[in-house]
C-alpha cells in the first residue's frame, strides 16, 4: 500500500487486503492494537489509521 510515516490509510482497505490473504478480523485487530500500543500507528477519525513511524519488518 506504500504506507509511510505521517500517512493516513482507510481501515477498510487494510481489512479487504488482509481478509483476502486469509487473516481473520480478530487477528487483524490484535496486530493493529499491538502496533498502536508500540506507537507505530494511531486510530484516526473516519475509520482510518495514522502511520506515526516506519512499520517494523515482518519476521518469518
C-alpha positions in Angstrom: 0.0 0.0 0.0 3.0 2.3 0.2 2.2 3.4 3.8 4.7 5.8 5.2 5.0 7.9 8.3 2.5 10.8 8.5 0.2 9.0 6.1 -3.4 8.2 6.9 -5.0 5.0 5.4 -8.5 3.6 5.4 -9.1 0.6 7.7 -11.5 -0.9 5.2 -8.7 -1.1 2.6 -6.5 -2.9 5.0 -9.2 -5.3 6.0 -10.0 -6.2 2.4 -6.4 -7.0 1.6 -5.7 -9.0 4.8 -9.0 -10.8 4.6 -8.3 -11.9 1.1 -5.0 -13.2 2.4 -6.8 -15.4 4.9 -6.5 -13.3 8.1 -9.4 -13.2 10.5 -10.8 -9.9 11.8 -9.6 -10.9 15.3 -6.1 -11.4 14.1 -6.1 -8.0 12.3 -7.4 -6.2 15.3 -4.8 -7.9 17.6 -2.0 -6.7 15.4 -3.3 -3.2 14.9 -3.8 -2.9 18.7 -0.3 -4.0 19.3 1.1 -1.6 16.8 -0.9 1.2 18.5 0.5 0.3 21.9 4.0 0.5 20.4 3.2 3.9 18.9 3.7 2.8 15.3 0.1 3.7 14.4 -2.8 5.7 15.9 -6.5 5.2 15.2 -7.9 8.3 13.5 -11.3 9.7 12.8 -13.2 8.4 9.8 -12.3 4.8 10.3 -8.7 5.5 9.4 -5.2 4.7 10.7 -2.4 7.3 11.0 1.1 5.9 10.4 3.3 7.5 13.1 6.7 5.9 12.2 8.1 3.3 9.9 6.5 0.0 10.5 8.7 -2.9 11.6 9.6 -5.7 9.1 7.7 -9.0 9.5 9.7 -11.9 10.8 9.1 -15.2 9.0 
